Amino acid sequence: MLLLYNFLLFIVHLCSPVVALFSKKWGLWTEGQKRTKNAINSIDVLCSNSKCVWVHCASLGEYEQVKPILLEIKGRFPEYLIILTFFSPSGFNRPSSFFQADAVFPLPLDGQKMAKTWINALRPSLVLFVKQELWFHYLNELNLQKIPVFLVSGTISPSLLKMPVYTSWYVKMCRLFTVLFLQNTKDIDMARKFNLRKTVLAGNSRVDSVKNNKEEPWKNKIIEAFTLGSETIIFGSTWPVDIPFLQHFLSNPAYKNWKIIWAPHEISSLQINLLFSAVKDENSIKRFTNASEYTGNERILLLDTLGILKYAYRYAQLAYVGGGFGKGIHNLLEPIVYEIPVIFGPKFKAFPEAHFLVENGGGFSIKNVKDWQRILEKLIEPDYRNNVGMIASSYIVQNMGTMDKILPYISEVLDYDSQW
């Protein structure tokens, strides 16, 4: 399996410059790889004068899961630098000031030589990988150098373990972690099945993060004015495939007085143009960035900016979360912390919170517009909608406190390391 893994890494390395010619995202990723390689020497100098904690996330979503932990580390151990890496350009193309980090880099593509070079440059005292980030050569080199590495908010998806050959490889990588902090009892049961002993049931650290978001005294005059006196639905982290559900909502007479906030997952001219093409009356749409011209007559507010969706949910009574017709749903915790029902697509197997919502009646998965219509007919009733929202928010209440379970382990490592 190691030969196959190395071969796939070689193919990615070989083909990425060509793929980058046809894909903007791959182009950004390829440029990121060059940037990190050019920065190795400066990273070496940066970390030679200070101790550091290396934190790796796939993308921005995983960062939100680890953010509360980084805040605690910065507060308790200010002498440690936090070096943050991302696999996705959505993370590493942002300035480090956006994060609780001292420096942000793209993760160099895994490989035996690169893993050793990277880790020798960082010399981390502790490493945190988030959710399902398993990179063999990095984990193996950390293990060889006896550097503690934790998996935070980890999940073990049953779908990843259906092929016997891959299962043994997956389990082998899991055993390279010092501790696996897993999200729920299903993960723990799966870990026991494969004799993974170094596990702790810690919950989802993103729950603590969204709880903190809710408690922030955030207000926005534009959104307040737009939603004033009207019930509101937010279509959060949407893709073009989600547009038919917006069109159906617009034509639904039961919701004719509702306002709509549309927040694309990627703010691109393509997605924005598709929205305007799908809505018959373009004058009914107001772009957030042009909202100084807000007249009070528009029905749709287009959030063509980043960073405020997680706060905007506080102004809504209902949420549709995108991604469920693609690779997987986006953040469900951000809306349910505000006690509102959520609706999402069918691809949610890897998301424990989605399973909880569907199984307990706090959210709904739909496969088509017919399902969408059926759910909307129920949610038009305020009492029913409020009850569903309360069930949804109970997931937050049941899964808070992850920090209390993880921080003692982090403190043990960093307190010991500080003595040297």
HELIX and SHEET records of a PDB file:
HELIX    1   1 LEU A    2  VAL A   19  1                                  18    
HELIX    2   2 LYS A   24  SER A   48  1                                  25    
HELIX    3   3 LEU A   60  ARG A   76  1                                  17    
HELIX    4   4 PRO A   89  PHE A   92  1                                   4    
HELIX    5   5 SER A   96  PHE A   98  5                                   3    
HELIX    6   6 GLN A  112  LEU A  122  1                                  11    
HELIX    7   7 PHE A  136  LEU A  144  1                                   9    
HELIX    8   8 PRO A  158  LEU A  161  5                                   4    
HELIX    9   9 PRO A  164  CYS A  174  1                                  11    
HELIX   10  10 THR A  185  LYS A  193  1                                   9    
HELIX   11  11 SER A  205  GLU A  215  1                                  11    
HELIX   12  12 LYS A  221  THR A  227  1                                   7    
HELIX   13  13 PRO A  240  ASP A  242  5                                   3    
HELIX   14  14 ILE A  243  SER A  251  1                                   9    
HELIX   15  15 PRO A  253  TYR A  255  5                                   3    
HELIX   16  16 SER A  269  ALA A  278  1                                  10    
HELIX   17  17 GLU A  282  SER A  284  5                                   3    
HELIX   18  18 PHE A  288  GLU A  293  5                                   6    
HELIX   19  19 LEU A  309  ALA A  312  1                                   4    
HELIX   20  20 TYR A  313  TYR A  315  5                                   3    
HELIX   21  21 LEU A  333  ILE A  336  1                                   4    
HELIX   22  22 PRO A  352  ASN A  360  1                                   9    
HELIX   23  23 VAL A  369  LEU A  379  1                                  11    
HELIX   24  24 PRO A  382  ASN A  399  1                                  18    
HELIX   25  25 THR A  402  SER A  418  1                                  17    
SHEET    1   A 7 ALA A 103  PRO A 106  0                                        
SHEET    2   A 7 LEU A  81  PHE A  86  1                                        
SHEET    3   A 7 CYS A  52  CYS A  57  1                                        
SHEET    4   A 7 LEU A 126  VAL A 130  1                                        
SHEET    5   A 7 VAL A 149  GLY A 154  1                                        
SHEET    6   A 7 VAL A 179  LEU A 182  1                                        
SHEET    7   A 7 THR A 199  LEU A 201  1                                        
SHEET    1   B 7 ILE A 285  ARG A 287  0                                        
SHEET    2   B 7 ILE A 300  LEU A 302  1                                        
SHEET    3   B 7 LYS A 259  PRO A 264  1                                        
SHEET    4   B 7 THR A 232  THR A 238  1                                        
SHEET    5   B 7 LEU A 318  VAL A 321  1                                        
SHEET    6   B 7 VAL A 342  PHE A 344  1                                        
SHEET    7   B 7 GLY A 363  SER A 365  1                                        
END                                                                             
